[in-house]
Every structure is written in C-alpha cells, then in structure tokens.
Amino acid sequence: MNVGQVAALAGVTVRTLHHYDRIGLLSPSGRTAAGYRRYAPSDLDRLHQVLVYRELGFPLEEVATLLDDPTADPAEHLRRQHRLLLDRMERTRAMVAAVEKEMEARQMGISLTPEERFELFGDWLPEEYEAEAEERWGDTEAWAQSQRRTRSYTKEDWVRIKAEGDDVERRFAEAMRSGVPAHSEQAMDVAEEHRQLISRNFYDCPPEVHAGLGRMYVEDERFTAHYEQVAPGLAQYVSTAVQANAARQGG
C-alpha cells in the first residue's frame, strides 16, 4: 500500500506517516523505483500498535522504546494495551457516573461541594432517591414541594436531615434486633416518625404515599441495599412497619 492508502485506512494524515518515518518510529518496508513509500502488512501491524499507544497517551519516544524492545512479542503488547484500555474504561465510567450525579444534584438544587456531599452521604445520594420519586410522582404537588424545599437547603440543613434519618433507621434496627414485631405499636411509632420526617423536610407525605414508599423499599434493589447495609433484613422490617402504620392511620 502507498502512503495515501495507509493514511486513509488508519485515519491519520500523510504528514503524520512522513513524520513517523523521519523519526524512525514507522519506516515502510519498501520503496518504488521512484522512491515512493510502500507499506507491507507488518508495517500496518506496527502502525496499529503505535496508534493504540498514542491513544493511551504514550509519547512517541516511549512508544518507540516499547515497540523496539527485543524481549516483547506482539502478544505482550496486546496484553498491555488491553489492560491499559480496561483501566481507562473504568476511569471513564467513574467520571461519567460522577458527572451524571452532579447533573442530577444540580437539577435537584442540592448546592453542596463534592467534598461536602461525600462527607454527608458517602455512597448514598439524595438525588438517587429523588429520581425514583420523580418517576413515580413527578407530576404531583409532593414532587413540586420537594423541589422547592431542597433547592434552598444548606450543608447544615442536610446534616440535620441526615442525622434525623440515621436516628430513625437506628431505632428501626434496634427494634428488629430486639425481636419487636414489625407490625407492633413500637415499630409503627417509629414508622410514623419516619413519615413525619419526610413531611417535615421534603413533601407532605400522607399515609397512602408512605405505604407506597414502604413497598418500594423491598421492590427496588437500590432502596433495599441501603437498608440492608444498616442491618440485614431491615428493608423488609421497615417496609412492613411503614405499611402497618399507614393502615393504622387509615391510608
């Protein structure tokens, strides 16, 4: 193949191939009688290796050193590139996830710095739960209330709200470990505090809405995982207590 054909095939410029030739990184195996470059299949293999390493951020000098290493065979280059590409994919996924969470947070109006958000919530992020609420009740007044309230919350507000939520979860877990039935008055009283916490901090949460949340705690693995991290079996316990309390309240 001539230099123009190789450039078109590889998606690079003829000037780039000329530069690689000048620095000895990729010299074509042959020349025509008129002195034009002719690339053999082995040259294309080397060009592919060069382009992958360049995409991974290696400088040309280091690429040349790697490819000219007499102890490295083509399979070793492929294994190294595969490993590096997987690492890049993981980093990219993490970056995409972080950007998506920040987009959600801005949409929700949660005005915290990344450090404050990690300090307060760790892996648990309010907007993930709010996203679920939007899907179910996005056209309701409850959703509109939540938007209005959370948009103005400061770090201190979130510290208080998280402390209140942690306290309710702790008392749920203590009741469960003590053998208190989930449908007992004690457990339902904690569930009622949970409902009041939502009404106080996010949106008016009548018993029937709270019952729907209770069912979601065991139907949606994201919610279940949150409670299971607090105590194994807690998701079902909270769900039962919340629904029993809703029935007690007439919801």
Secondary structure, DSSP 8 states (H G I E B T S, - for coil): -BHHHHHHHHT--HHHHHHHHHTTSS--SEE-TT--EE--HHHHHHHHHHHHHHHTT--HHHHHHHHT-TT--HHHHHHHHHHHHHHHHHHHHHHHHHHHHHHHHHHHT----HHHHHHHHTT--HHHHHHHHHHHHTTSHHHHHHHHHHHT--HHHHHHHHHHHHHHHHHHHHHHHTT--TTSHHHHHHHHHHHHHHHHHTS---HHHHHHHHHHHHHSHHHHHHHHHHSTTHHHHHHHHHHHHHHHTT-
